[in-house]
Amino acid sequence: MLLKNKIRASVIIGLALGIIAVLLTEKGLNYTSSDAFCNRCHAHPMATVSWKRSAHFDNKKGIPVHCVQCHLPPSGLGYLTEKTRTGLRDIYSSWFKDSAKINWPEKSTVEGAARHTFVNSCRACHQNLFPISLPKEGQEAHLYFSHNEKEIACTNCHLNVGHYNPNALHAKNVSFGNSQPSNSEIYKTAAQPEKFENFKETVPGTSVSFEMIAIPGGTFRLGSLTGEAYRKPDEGPRREVKISSFYMARVEVSWDEYLAFFSKTSGERKLTITANSKAPDAITGPTPPWGAPDQGWGKGSRPAITMTWHAAETYCKWLSSLTGKTYRLPTEAEWEYAARGGSEGVYFFKANPAKLTSKSLKNRIFGRDTTLINSFINYSENSKDKTCDPGSMKPNPFGLVNMLGNVAEFCSDWYSENSYSSYPQGLVTDPKGPTEGTEKVIRGGYFRSDATDVRCSSRDHTYTENWLKTDPQMPKSKWWYSDCNFVGFRVVCESIPAESNFPKSSSLTK
């Protein structure tokens, strides 16, 4: 009997201890999942304030959405695992990192949000994606989302519902481009260069001007060497190419320049072309964009971004019609020739990408000297995750700024992995790429690129479908990319004076 009583007592005590442990665990989980507790470790300077101003807190129903409801998955779907992981990460960060050195704006981007929010958490509350109050555009967008949930997150469109951003706009931006540069001078005539040299273009009827650099013709080797570090297969085989003289814009097309085009041609406004022009009878420009194309980084002299290749091509036609010259996008060969500036190395300055890349564990542990590359290129190490004003960078030997960084740039060529091998044997003169294709070439790195991706020979192409995934319009815009904020363009000009003024061609091969 005594033994039975001891067993019974042990069972009761065990059950009691188990219940207490469960209660304590639940209490502990609830406590460490509270908004106040989350805010203890988070050093983000505006996280709580922006949350309290957002639709997830300040709403008509007065029902707040708490931190863990967005930043942890629902219970049973990896909740405890993710809670442990994020808890350890936040404790480490609060103890060992300097919060002043953390790039908080980058944490608030779509890419950053994707690492800290969960679609399942959104769906736990928003179970009905097609409520009666949802407008037609919202229905189309949610229908597209429901068919592409593995590729699109809720935050791709609704980034700022949890943390208020006064500059964010999730709607058609009908007022975009209404404000123009304060420069009061309106140019009446375009520039008329009398010889082959740098000149300042002035666009008639606008206050826009920009510098054009005279690029002397010559020969060079297009592509990268077979053994070059970080070389990709589409960068070869290396070919000897002859390039005719041309002009290229010193910097990428700025917002000031692009908005002059937008204000003159957007919507129903059309620019009538004279009968003698080679351009079409009229140019219709972009429709209003969805959201804020400048990403809140500012316009002015920063490079214009998020426009499509079609929009960039139309801009060139508009510019040609006003100036009487032939402006266009550069060919891929012209772009690389200009980017190299007479050099044959990986960059147009002497540097080894293996010693600069952040992909190397050795470099991350022992550090790397990025002083030189940082003076020429706006890329992942110095960009603070956004575009920069061109005045902050040094030019290459031809006098061109930001050729290898800041934003990637459209070229006129169709893209092919085998473009170079398709050219005829021997010296190739002014190649223009394949005669057809589905995507266009883009060249140069951008503000998130690693040092290995800002090499002179690096090449890529447009991803039209991917860059329009979250465009809620049907049909999708042909003027604006909803999911690409890192590509812009610069123009070249074919209008060169008489051959007697041409510089003698010089070979840039060695």
N, C-alpha and C positions, 0 to 999 in steps of 0.2 A: 504493500500500500504506500509506504514511504517513497519507494522508487517511482511508482506511478505519479505521485504528487510532484516529485522533482521534475519528472518528464513534462507533466502538465504545466508546471510553473515555467520551465524553460521555453516551452512552446509559446506560452502567453507573453513572456518577456521578449522573445524573439519577434513575435508579431507586433508587439508594442514598439520595439526598437525599429522594426521595418516601417511601420506606419509613421513614426517620428521622422525617420530618414526621408521617406517620401515627401512628408509635409515640409521638412526643412529644404529638401531639394527643390520642390515646387516654389516654396517661398524664395529660395535663393535665385531660382531662374526668373521669377517675376521681378525681384529686386534688380537683378543685373540686366533686365530687359527694359527697365524704365527709361524714359527720356532723360531724366535728371542724371541717372547713372551713366548713360551714353555720353552725355555732355561733359562728364568729368575727364574722360581720356581724350576726347576729340579736341584737337588744337585748331581746327578750322575756324578762322576768325568770324565767319558770317553764317555758319551752319544753322545755329538755333534761330537767329534773327530772320534769315531768309525762309526758314521753315514756317515760322509763325506768321509770315506775310504771304505764304503760298496758299493755293486752293486746297491743300491737304490739311490746313489748319484754320485759316480764315475763310470759311464757307458759309452759305446760307443755312445749312442744316446744323451747324455748330458741332459737327462730329470730327474731331481731329484724327489724323492718321499718324500713328506713332513711329519712331525710328525703326524699330525692329520689324514693323509690318512691311516696309519696303526693302530694308537692307539685310534681312535674313529671309530664307525661304520659309514657306508654311511648315507647321509642325508635321513631322513624319516624312518630310522630303529633304532630309539632310540638315534639319534645323540645328541639332546639337553639334554636329560636325562643323558647320559653317560658323556657329556661335563661338566655338572654341578657337577656330582658326582666326577669325576677325578679332576676337578678344586678345589673343596673344600678339597679333600684329599691332593692335592699337596700344597695348601696354609697352611693347618694344619701342614703338615710335615716340610715345610720350616720355619715355625714360632716356632714350639714346639719340633722338634726332632733334635738330634745331628747327622748330616749326616755322621760323622766319625764312628759312631757306627752301621750304617746300613750295612747289609751284601750284598754288591753290586753284588758279583759273583752269589749269590742265585737268585737275580733278573734277571740274564741273562740266567738262566737255562730254559729248555723246560717247566717245571712246572710254573716258574715265568712268562715266555712269554705268556702262555695261559691266564693269568689274565689281560693282557694289550694289546692284539692284537685280531683282529677279522677276521674270515674266510671270511665274507661278504666283508670286506674291501679289502682283497687280490683278491677276485673274481671280484670286481669292475674294477680292472685293468687287471687282468689275466683272461679274459673271455674265451679264447681258451686254454684248457689244453693240446691240442694235436697239437701244431704247427709242421710244416714240419721239422724244425731243431731239434726237440726233439729226442734224441737217443732211442734205443729200451728199455734200462733199465728205462729211464724216462717215456716212454709210459706205461710200465708195472706198475710202481709206481703210476702214475696218474690214471690209470684205477682202481687200488686197492683203491685209495683215493676216486674216484668218487662213489664207491660202499659203502664207509664207512665214509662219511663226518660227520656223527653225532658222530663218535668216534675218528677221527683223525683231527688235525689242520694242517694248512700249515706249521706252525713253528716246528712241529715234525720233519720235514725233512729239512726245509729251515730256520733254527733258525737264522743264521748269515748273511742273505742277507740284513737286515736293519742295523745291527751293526756289523762291521767287527771284526772277531776274527782270528788272525794269526794262532792259533793252531787248528782251525776247519777244517774238511775235509769231504766234502759230495761226497765221491767216494770210490772205493775199495782201501784200504790202503796197496798197494803192497810192500811198504818198511817197514811195521810194523815188529818189532822184529829183524831187521838187526843189531842193535847195541847191544852188549853184555856187561855184567859187566866188569869193568876194572881189577878185580882181576885176576892176571896172573897165579895163581895156578890151575892146572887142576888135579883133583883127579883121581887116577888110580884104587882104590878099594873102596868098600862100607864099612861102619862101621860093626864091628862084636862084638856086645855086649856079654859079657861072663856071665852076670847075669842080673836079672831083675832090671834095674836101668835106669835113664835118660841117653841118649846117643846123640851124634852128628852124624847125617847121612851125608855121603859124597857121591855124585852121580858121579859114574865113567864117565870119558869123558867130564865132565863139571867142572865149578868152583863153583857149587852150593852146599851149606851145610845148614842144618837146625837142630834145636833141637827137639828131641822127648822126651816126658815126660812119665814115667812109671806110669800108673794108676792102683792101686791095686784093685782087684776084691772085691765085697761086695754086699750088698742088700740095696735098697732104695725104696722110694715110688714115682712112676712115676705119673706125673700129678699134678693138683692143688686141694686144698680142696674145697668142695662145696660152702662154704661161703667166699672164698677168694675174695678180692676186685679186680674188673676188670677181673674176671675169665670168660673164654669163654666156651661154651658147649663142644667143641671138646677137652678140657683139662682133661676130665674125662671119666669114673669114675677112681679115683685114684687106682693104682695097686701096689702091692709089687713085686719087680723085683730083680732077682739076676743077676749080671753082672760079667763075667769072666775078669781076668786081661788083659790089652791091653796097647799099647802105643798110644799116641796122640800127634800131632804136637803142639808145644808150641804156635805158632801163625798161622794165616791163610796163605795159600799158597801165596807167594809174587810174584810180577811181575818178579823179577830176576829168581825165580824158574820156573815159568810158561813159560817164554820166552826161557829158556834153552830147555824145551820140544818142544815149538813151532818151534824153529830154527832147531831142529833135525828131526822133523817129518812133518812139514807143507807142503802143496801142494802135489807134486808128490814124495817127499822124504818119504821113509818107513824104519822103524827100523826092521831089521830081528831078529827074536827071536830064541834062541837055541832050539834044539829038546827036551831038558829036561824041558823046561819051561812050566808052566801051561797056559801061555798066548797064544794068537793066533799066527799064523806063522809070521804075520807082523802087524805093527801098523802104520796107516796113520793118521797124525795129522790134525790140523785145516787148513782151507783155509784162505787167508787173510781176515781180518775183514773189515766191511764197516765203515768208519770214524775212530775216535780215541777212542779205548776202555778204555783208562785210563782217559778220560774226560778232559785231560789237567792238571790233578792234580799231575802228576808225577808217575813214576814207582818205580824201586828200591825195597825197603822193604815194600812199601804199598801193601795191598792185591790186588791180581789179581781179576778183575771183568768183567762182561758182557759175560763171557763164559757160554755155556749151561751146563745142567746136563750131557749130553752125553760127552761133552768135558772134564769135570772134571773126569768122569769115565775113559775116555781114558788116561788122565794124570796119573791116579793111575796105570793103566796097564803098561804104559811106565816106571814109577818109579819102579814098581815091577820087570820088566824085567832087569833093569840095576843093581839093588841092590841085587837081589836074595831073597828078602823078599816078604811078601804079604801085599801090601799097598792097601787101599780101602777107600771109604767114610764111616763115622761112621753110625751105626744104630741110629735111633731116641732115643732109650733107652740109648745107650752108650753116646750119645751127652748130654742128660739131666743129667745123672749120673756124667759126667765129669764137666759139667757147675756148678752143685751144690757144688762140691768139699767137700762132706761130710755134707752139710747143709740141713736143711729141710724147710727153710724160703722162702719168696717170691723171694728174691735175695740170693746170697751167703754171703752177709753182712746184718747187721740189718738196715732195712729201711722200711718205709711205703709208697707205691706208691701214696696213696691219698694225702700225704704231699709233693710229688715231682712233680706230674703231672701238665703240663701247661694247661690241659683241665679244670682245676678248676678255676672259677672266683675269688674265695677267694685267691687262691695262686697267681694269677696274680696281685691282688690288694695289698695284704699284703706281697708278696714275699715268698720265700722258701729257705731253706738251702740245696744246692745241692753239697756241698763240697765233701762229701764222695762218692756219686755216680759218680761225675765227675772224680774222681781219678781212677775209675775202668772201666767206660764205655764211649765210644765215641758215643753220641746220639744227639738228636736235640738241647739240651741246650749248648753243648760245641764243636760241630763238625765243625761249620761254613759251614755246608751243604756239607761236603766231607769226604772222608776216612782220616785216620790218620796213621802216622808211629807207629808201635806197641811199640816202645820204650817210648812213652809218657803215657802209661797206666800201672797200677799196676796189678799183676797176681791174680788169685783166689787161694784158699787154695791148689789146686793141682799144681799150678805153671803155669796155662794156661792164656794167655792174650787175651783180647777182645772176650771172649766167648759170652757175652750178647750184644755186640754192634759192631760198626765199619762197618761190613757187615754181613748180614744174611748168613747162611751156609747150603749147600746141605747136606742131609742125604741120605742113600741108600734106605729107605723105600718108598713104595707107600703110598700116603696119603689117609686117610679115616677119616671122622668125628667120626667114631665109632671104631677106631683102638683099644682102650684100652678095650672096652666092649667085643671085639671079642676074647680076650685072655682067655684061660681056667681059671677056678677058682683056687685060692690058689697062691702059689709062682710061678712066671713065670721066667724061666731062658733064658737069652739072646734072647729076642723077636726080630723079624726082620720085623714086620709089616705085612700088607695084602700081599697075594700072587700075586695080580694083581691090576691094577688101571690105571688112566689116567694122574695123576700128582704126582710129588715127594715131599716129606716133605722137608721144609726148617725150620731151627730153629735159634733162636737168633734175636735180633733187629739189627738196622743199624743206619747210621749217621743221618737219619731224624726221627727216632722213638721217640715217647714220652716215659716217664718213665714207663708208664703202659704196654708198649709193649716190654720191655727188661727184663721181669720177667723170671725166670728159666723155668717155665712151658708153656710160650707162644709158640704157634706153628702156622705154616702157610704152604703154599705149592706153587709150581711153577704155573705160569699162562702162559703157553707156547704160546697160541694164542695171548694174549694181549702183551706179551713181544717181539713179532715179527711183530707187526702191521706195522711198518715203514721200515722194511727190504725190499728194492726195488728189491731184487733178486727173481727169479722164477726158481726152487723152493726155498723157504726160507732156510736160512742157518741152518744147524744142529749143528754148532759150536759156533755161536755168537748170543746173544740176542741184538736186535737193541734198545729195549725200557726198559732195566733193568740194572741199573748201581749200584745196591745195594746188590747184592748177590755174594758171593765167596765160598770158601770151605777150610776145613783143612782135613788132612789125618790122618788115624789111621793105625797101623801096627799090624798084627797078629803074626808075627814071634817072638815068645817068647822062651827063653831057656828052658831047662828041668824042669819038675815040681818040682824038689828038690830045685830049686832057686826061686820058686814062693813065694811071701809073703802070710801069712795066711790071708784068707778072713776075712774081718771085716764087721759087720753090720753097715750100716749108717742110719738105721731107729731108730726112738726114740719113 
